[in-house]
Amino acid sequence: METAATILHADLDAFYASVEQLLDPSLRGKPIAVGGGVVLAASYEAKAFGVSSGMSGFRARELCPHLIFVGGHFGDYQRLGDAVIDVLNDFTPLVERISIDEAFADVAGCTHLFGSPAEIARAIRRRVRSELGLPISIGVARTKHLAKIASQVAKPDGLLIVDPGTELSFLHDLPVELMWGVGPVTKERLSVIGVRTIGQLANTPGWSLEPLIGPAASEKLTALAWNRDPRQIRTQRRARSAGAQSALGRKPAAERVVVPTLRHLADRVASRLRAKSRPGRTVTVRVRFADLRSITRSTTLDAPIASTVTLAEIAEELVRKALAHHPDEKTISLLAISVSQLEQRVDLQLELPLTLDDAKRRPGSKQGVARWLADRAVDAIRDRFGWEAVGYGSVALEASRSVPDAFRELAEKDL
């Protein structure tokens, strides 16, 4: 078993906002937010007022009246995010990128070239600052989970090395929400039984946790609370699902909000599935209410799909059923669609004409082939003239959305 702290988690600080301040020096030191109707990212100066990602622009301005909104330079985000990965690759080939602005790296095999893991982390931070002009925080630990937590504690613009001999003493005093997999809902459920720190979670028996968060999450979080994390760096990650979400602020749980949002999300997800020839069988939707509670609904199909219209229809049905079971919830703050059980399929398999209720949703049926041809035509036009050149019905005609498509594309490059 590896006993040295050789895993780095590198995380660019307030990345989108930091890039905007880099591109326009007059914004440095000022509270800024990327976005408009919805805050996509906030600078540390804005975060000090309580502004956060996913917040409505109206609420953000209430908290910080002198907040400066900027539209976003998405090409620069991609360029600089890629440049940081290039810096990591200069030190080790074992780099696992998990988003546009963060990655893991294992430096166990290159210490003879570049020094100790701490020295390598310092060198990376110096290069990112001097060559790219961006702040970056790095955590160094023996496991991926602990390295990620260390980078969060190190923020902003810091470095934290967790010695193997001090892992649990460091970990157990930290708030439980720093753990991977503990969001607002799980945090609230754990607080019901007085669990607010990672140490308290580690020492809570499973029979107390399982009724609150389920057996699988209980087992996983308990292991992580004791720093049991055997996951290795994966340099080639194959996506097991494709998804997209839309933060809505506070909107009524009405068809006029739900339908256009789901159709736009289905368009984004399905186009990615087609681009990689990876249709999927399981469709899942998530609805988050105003109090941040979320519900999910899913269905598994007989045949894998990658049709925009089909995915949208299925998602709409799932969301309608979910809202019908929660009639008292009148406000939603987020909608999400994901497709899993992905398959590798290049060709379209035709089916015999059958009278089935779901015939139009089966890819090989007459109706399914018609949808496939329409999708491919849309894809071809977009490939040549850009995403905004053509769209689907009301989705293409609706007013400009608060979350730009370019921002979504950055988050959807992993498939």
N, C-alpha and C positions, 0 to 999 in steps of 0.2 A: 504493500500500500504506500502511495506517495505521501510523504510527510512534510514536504516543503511547500511553502506558499508560492506557487508559480503561475496561477491563473489570474489574468488581468481582466477587469471589466472597465472599458473606457466609454465614457458617456459625455457627449458634448453638452455644455451648460446652456439651457434656454436656447436651443440651437437656432430655430427660425428667427427669434428676436435678436440673437447675437449676430446673425448674418446681416440682418437689416441695419444694425448699428455699425457693423463693419463697412457696409456699402455706403452708408450715409453717416459720417462721423458726427454730424450735428445732432443725431439721435442718442449719442452715448450719454449715459448717466440720466436719461429721461425715461419715464414709464411709457412703454410702447406695447402695442398688441398687434399681432398679425391677424387680419380678418376684417370683419365688419359686423354683420348680423350676429355672428358667432365668433368668439375668441378662439383662434386656432393655436396661438402660442402667446406667451406674455414674457416680457423681460423681468429680471429680478426686481427692478425698480417698481414695476407694476404689481408683481406678486406681493410686495410689501404692503400693498393696499388691499390684498385679498383677491385680486384678479387671477383667474385660473383658466386653463384650457377647457373648452366646452361650455363656458359661461356665455350667456347672451350679451350682445354688445350693449344693450340698455342697462343691464345690471352692472356690467363692468364700468360704465360711465358714472353710474350712481356711486360706486365705491371709490372711483378715481376720476374726478371731474376733468382733470387736465391730462387724461390718457390720450396718447397719440396713436391712431390706427393707421397701419400701412397695409398695402394690398398684398405684398408678398412677391419675392423673386424666386420662383420655383426652380428654374434652371440653375440658379446659383446654389440653392440648397443641395440639389443633386450633385453638382460639380464639387462642392466643398466636402460633402459627406463622403464621396468617392475618394477624394484626396486624403482624407483622414485614414481610410482603410488602406490606402497605398503606403502611408507612413507605418502602420502596424505591420504590413506585409514585408517591409524592409527589415524587420527584426525577427519575424517568425512566419513560417507558412501555415501555422495552426491558428487561423483566424476564423471566427464564426460571427458573421454579421447578423444581428437580430432585428435591426431597424436602420433607417437612414442615418441615425445619429448615435448609435451605440453598437458595441461589438465585444466579444470575448476573445482573448488570445492566451495561448499556453506557451510560456517562454522557457519551459524546462530544458529544451534541447539546444538553446542558444546562449546560455549564460557564459559559456567558455569564450564566446565571441564578443558579447556586449556587456558582461558584468552581471551582477545580481538582479533578481526581478525588480527590486526597488530602484536600482540604477537604470534599468531599462524603462521603467515607468516614468522616471524623471526625464529621461532623454526623449521619450514620446511626447510628453507634455511640453517640453522646450521646443521641439520641432513644430508641433501643431500651433503653438503660440507665435513662433517666429516666422514660419513659412506661410501659415494660413491666417494668422491674426485672430484665432478663436480660443476661448477658454475651454478646457476639458478637465473633467474629474476622473480619476482612476482609483479603483479599489483593487488590492492585491490580496489574495487569500488562497487557501488550499482547495476550495470548492467553488463552483460557479455561483451558487446561491449566496454564499458569504461574500464573494468578490462583488457581486451586484449590490448587496446591502452596503458594503464598505464604500463603494463609489457614491451612493446616495448620502451617506454620512459625511463624506468628504466635500460635498458641494457647499458653496460654489467654488469652482476652480481650485480643487484641492487634490491631495494624494493621501491615501490611508492604506497602510500595510497591516494586515491582521496576522500576527505571529501564531503558528499552530498551537503553541502552549497557552494562548490567551483567548482562543476562539469562543468558548462558552461564556466566559466572563464578559467578553465584549458583546456577544450576541444577546444574552438573556436580559440585559438591562434596556434594550431598545424597544420602542413601541411596536406592537404586533403588525400594524399596517405597513411596515417596511418590508414584510415578507412577500415573496412572489406568490400571488394567488389570494391575497387578502385585500379585497376592495372594500368600499364603504358598507355594503350589505353584510359581508362576513365580519367586518370589524364590529358592526352594531350587534350582530348576533353573539359574538364572543363577549362583548361587554356585559351582556345580560347575566353571565355567570362570573363576572368580575375578572375576565381575562383581558388585560390591556397591554401586557408586555410579552415578549417572546419567551422569556423564562416562565411566566405563568402558564403560557400555552404548553410549554415542554412538560410541565409538571401536572397537567390536567389529564386525568384518565380518559381513555377513549370512550367509555360509556357516558361520560358527560358531554363530550364533543359531538358524538355521532348524531344525536337527535337534533342538533343545531345546524350542522353543516354536512351531514352525511358521512358514511363510513369511508368512502374513497378520499374525500378531502381531509377528513380527520387523520387518516393514516399518513397521507402525504405531508400535511403541515406539521404533524408531530415529528416526523423524520427530519424535516428541514429545521425545526426548532432545536434539534440535537445536532445539527450540521451534518446529517447523513444525506449526502448528495453525490451519488456515484456517476453522474452524467459527465461525459467527456466532451471535448470540443469537437463539433461537427462542421468540417469545412464545406461540405456539400450538403445543403439542406433541401430536401424535396418536400414541397408543401403538401400537406394532407388535406387542406381545405382552402377555400378562397372566400373572402368575405369583404363587406364594406358596411360602414355605419354612418349615420347622419345625426349630429347633435342638433336638436331643434330649439334649445332654450326652454321655453314653456309654451306649448301649443295645445289647442283642444284636440281631444282624441276623436277627431271627426274624419269622415271620408275625404274631405277636401284637403286635409293635411296628410293623411296616411297614404292615400293612393298615389299621388304624384311623387312622394318621397320614396315609396317602395319601388315604383317603376324606374326611377332614376338609379337607385341602388342595384336593382336587377340588371339594368343596362351595363353598369360598371362591372359587376361580377361576371355576368354571362359573356361579355366581350373578352374578358381575361381567360375564361375557360376555353373559348373558341380559339383564341390566339395560341394557346398551348396544346390544343387538341386533347383537353382533359375534362370531359363532361363528368358530372357527379350524380349520385343517387339520393343523397340525403340533403334535404333543404331545412334549414333552421332559421327561425326569426327570433329576435329579441326586442322586447318593448321595455323601456325604462320610464317609470312614472316620475312625477314631479318630486316625490320624496326620495328618489334615487333607488327605490326598489325595482328590481328587474324580474321579468318572467320570460321564459323561452318556450317555444313550441316547435316541433319538428315533424317531418314525415319522410319516409323512405320509399322511393319509387321502384317500380319493376325494371325500368330502363333508365340509364343515365341521361341527363339533359344538359344542354348548354344554350338553350333558346332564351332570348331575352323576354319575350312575351310569356312563354310558359313559366319561367321562373317568377315573373311578376305576378301572374295569376295565382300560383301556389302560395307565394308569400302573402298576398292579400288575403287569401282564405285563412291562413294560419293566424294572421294578426286579428282578423275579425273574430275568430273563435276565442283568441286570447282575451280580447277586450270584452267579449260577451260574458266571459267568466269573471270579469272584474267590473261590473256595471257602475260601481261607485267611483271608479277612477275616471276623472273627466279631463285630466291634463297629462300629456306625455312629454318627455324631454329627449328621448333618443329612440331611433329605430335602426335595426341592423338585420342584414341577411348574410348567411353563409351557406356554402355548398360543400359537402364532404363526401367521403367514399368516392374519391376521384379515380377515374380510369384513364388509361392511355388509349385513345381511339382516334384514328385519322379518318377512316371512311365512315359513311353513313349506311347502315344496314336497313334495306327496305323491308317492309312487312306486307303480308297479304291484306287486302281490304277487309276489315272486320267492323262490325257494328258494336263499338264499345263506348261507354260513357266518357272515357279518358282518351279517345282516339286522337284528338287534336294535340294532346300532350305527349304522345308517343313519337319519338324522333323519326321512326321509319314509316309512319302512316302517311297518307296523302296530305293531311293537314300539317303534320309534322315536317314533311319535306318542304312544303310551301313556306313554313316559318324559317326553316334552315336556309332556304334560298334568299329570303328577305334579309336575314341576319348577315349572310355572306356579302350581299350587295352593300349593306350599310358598312360592314367592316372594310370592304374595298375602297369605298368613298373616303372613309375616315383615314385609312392608311395613306391615301394620296393627298387629301386636302385638309386633314386635321379633324379632331374630335367634333368640333362645333359645326362642321359642314352639313351634317345630316343627323336626324334623330328619330325617335318614335313618338308620333302623335302629340298628345298634350305635354309630354315631357320635353319635347323639343321646342314647344311654343310657350312654355311657362316663363315667368320672369326670371331674371338672373338669380342664381342661388347664392346663399350666404357662404357656403363652403366651395371654393373653386375646384373645378375638376383636376387642375394641375396638382393641387395639394393631395387629393385622393390618390392620384397616380403614384406619387412618391411613396405612399404607404402600401401600395398594391404591387410592388415590383418583386415580391418574393416568390410568386407562383412560377 
